[in-house]
Amino acid sequence: MPFDLAAVLAQKKADGLYRRRRTLSSAQGARVVVDGRELLNFCSNDYLGLANHPEVVAAFQQAAARYGVGSGASHLVCGHSAEHEALEADLAAFTGRERALLFSTGYMANTGIVQALVGRGDAVFEDRLNHASLIDGGLASGAQFQRYRHNDVAHLAELLAKSSADKKLIVTDGVFSMDGDLAPLVELAALARAHDAWLMVDDAHGLGVLGGQGGGAAEHFGLSARDLPVLMGTLGKGAGAFGAFVAGDDVLVDYLINTARPYIYTTALPPAVAAASRASLVLLRDGQALRDRLRELILLFRDGARSLGLDLMPSTTPIQPLLLGGNERALAWSAALEQKGCLVGAIRPPTVPAGQARLRITFTAAHQRADVDHLLQALADCRGMTA
Ligand SMILES: *Cc1c(COP(=O)(O)O)cnc(C)c1O
C-alpha cells in the first residue's frame, strides 16, 4: 500500500526508534518543568545558562519594543535591520574575522554554505560523525561526497591525495555533537593547506565553551582565517539565543549573500533575537567564570562516573555521553533516570551509528554540584537494571 505511514511508525516503535516530544512549561535552566513535573535538566545545549539570563531577556524585550516581532521579509528584500547588522559586526569581532553573515538556523547555514561552495566537478570530504545538516548539504551539493573515518587524518589524507577534483572542501564539526570530542583542527588545517583545499568548521558546540574568550574551537586551537577560512557557529546553544552565522573574509560573505539559497529565500530572524544574541556575546566573551564552573562540574561528573565503572567516552566538553549500545537499553536508562528526577535524552540511530545508542548527558554552568551528585546517584541505581 503506498503511503503506509502508520506501518513505518509501527516498525520504528518495534525497533526502539520511535521519537516523541515532551512539553516544557518553564524556561530553560538546570531545572525544567516537563509534562507538569520538575526535573533536573541534563540534556540542553544551553551550556552557559544564558537562555534565560536577565540581561539577554532584557535585550530581547527592549528590541521587541522598538522593532516589534517579525522581521517582515528576507535580508535581501527589507528584513535586514540595524540589529542584524550590529550582530554581524559583533560576530566578526568576536571571531576575529573580517565579516560575519547571519543565517536563520544552523541547519540552513550548513546546507547553504556547503551547497554554495561546491558542486559538480568538486569534492567534499566530511567526517563520518558530522552533524546531519553538514551531511545533507554535502549530499545535495552535487559534489563528489566522501566521508572519512572519525577524526582520522591519515584516512582523509589518502582520500585527498586520490582526488582530482577542481575544488576540495573539508568539513568537520569542531566539537562532535553526540560524542563531545574535538576535531584535530590543527592537523586538518595543515592538510587542507597541503592539498589546496578549504576547511570549514561547524562550531555549534564549541562557541562560548572553548577558548579563553569563548571563541570556540578556532580560539582554542589558535586558527586564523587563513587556516580556517569558513567558520560556522550557532547562536541557539552556548549563546542561549537562536540563529547561526558564518565568519570569514569579505569576499566569502559577499559571495554567500549572493548565492546561498537558504540565506536568500527565507525570512530574516526577528531583530529582537539578534539583539538578545548581542547581549549573549558580551556574556560569553567575559564568561570565564562560567566556563571555569562548567569545567569543575564536568570533572566532578567524570570522577564520579569513573568510580561507578560507567563507560564514559573521551570527552572534555559539557557533552558527556554514556554509551549503552542497544536502543531499548538506552530508553530504559533514560526512563529510569526520569523517574529519579533527571531528564537525559536517549540518543539512537540514525543520530548515532547502529548499536551505539547512548545517553547524551550535558552540563551547564547553571548546574550546582549537588545536581551532579543527584545524577550520579541515579546512574548508580541504573547499573543493576537488566535492560
Ligand atoms: C544543533 C546543530 C546544528 C544546527 O543548528 P540549529 O541552529 O539548531 O539549526 C548544526 N550543527 C551542529 C553540530 C549542531 O549541533
The ligand as an SDF file (V2000), in Angstrom:
LIG
                    3D

 15 15  0  0  0  0  0  0  0  0999 V2000
   22.4540   21.9980   16.5080 C   0  0  0  0  0  0  0  0  0  0  0  0
   23.4820   21.8660   15.4510 C   0  0  0  0  0  0  0  0  0  0  0  0
   23.3080   22.4670   14.2080 C   0  0  0  0  0  0  0  0  0  0  0  0
   22.0170   23.1280   13.8140 C   0  0  0  0  0  0  0  0  0  0  0  0
   21.8720   24.3720   14.3820 O   0  0  0  0  0  0  0  0  0  0  0  0
   20.4210   24.9860   14.5680 P   0  0  0  0  0  0  0  0  0  0  0  0
   20.6450   26.4280   14.7480 O   0  0  0  0  0  0  0  0  0  0  0  0
   19.8390   24.3030   15.7620 O   0  0  0  0  0  0  0  0  0  0  0  0
   19.6470   24.6590   13.3180 O   0  0  0  0  0  0  0  0  0  0  0  0
   24.3450   22.4100   13.3020 C   0  0  0  0  0  0  0  0  0  0  0  0
   25.4790   21.7560   13.5980 N   0  0  0  0  0  0  0  0  0  0  0  0
   25.6750   21.1290   14.7740 C   0  0  0  0  0  0  0  0  0  0  0  0
   26.9630   20.4310   15.0260 C   0  0  0  0  0  0  0  0  0  0  0  0
   24.6690   21.1550   15.7230 C   0  0  0  0  0  0  0  0  0  0  0  0
   24.8300   20.5080   16.8700 O   0  0  0  0  0  0  0  0  0  0  0  0
  1  2  1  0
  2  3  1  0
  2 14  2  0
  3  4  1  0
  3 10  2  0
  4  5  1  0
  5  6  1  0
  6  7  2  0
  6  8  1  0
  6  9  1  0
 10 11  1  0
 11 12  2  0
 12 13  1  0
 12 14  1  0
 14 15  1  0
M  END
$$$$
